[in-house]
Amino acid sequence: MRHRPATPTSTAEAALRPVDLARAAGISPQQVRNHLDAGVLPPAERSPAGYRVFGERHREALLTYRLLGRGYGWAVARTIMRAVHAGDSLTALAAVDEAHAAAHAQREALKATAEALEAVAGRPPDTVPRAGLHVGDLAAKLGVRPSALRVWEAAGLLAPARTTDGYRVYGPADVRDARLVAMLRQARYPLPRIKPIMDEFRAAGGTEALRAAITDREAHLAARALVMLEAAGALHRYLSA
């Protein structure tokens, strides 16, 4: 499905200034100009004095873009609006579908993490040799790369002991921590958000902090889904107009 590319607003129809659009969206007039140059807004003609002139269509485009940015992320929102103004609604709708698919994948990953947490909480500790595990052994056990374990350590998530030769050695507690970090990474938690969870987990010696983090993430995804729904409605109205 294709529609005609957006056409410049007629100077006879224009009644809005950059500052008017800026106030409507809660941004600066310069940001309005930047959005126009980036293709986020439809083209605008210039007045005989050389000033850009805007109309209601520009205001609708700006508000739609701001909603899309909050729900889908700014890069995706730019892709959508540029495609719309180029007359390529198929590309715009494909970007919407991809974002919803990614959100669903995050929800499924979080569900899997919650289920895995309950499974880990009720399982006996991992069997670890008395001498501990080396990086490669633990990486194979968790299904991750050895470099991942080093990155987690640098972020303060793991603290394995060292041999006199400088090799890392992971004991039972280290393996438990690494397993939980791996679960959170699979749920797409960024490293800075994992650290306080792990700190609390170690301090409490249990899984309540991790359960709370999962609950918070579920609430975040639900709130974002509502914004995405609102943004999709705004995009539909903009396309229909």
Buried (B, 14 or more C-beta within 10 A) or exposed (E): EEEEEBEBBEBEEBEBBBEBBBBBBEBEBEBBBEBBEEBBBBBBBEEEEEBBBBBEBBBBBBBBBBBBBBBBBEEBBBBBBBBBBBBBBEBBBBBBEEBBEBBEEBBEBBEEBBEBBEEBEEEEEBEBEEEBBBBEBBBEBBEBEBEBBBBBBEBEBBBBEEEEEEEBBBBEBBBBBBBBBBBBBBBBBEBEEBBEBBEBBBEEEEBEBBBEBBEEBBEEBEEBBEBBEBBBEBBEEBBEE
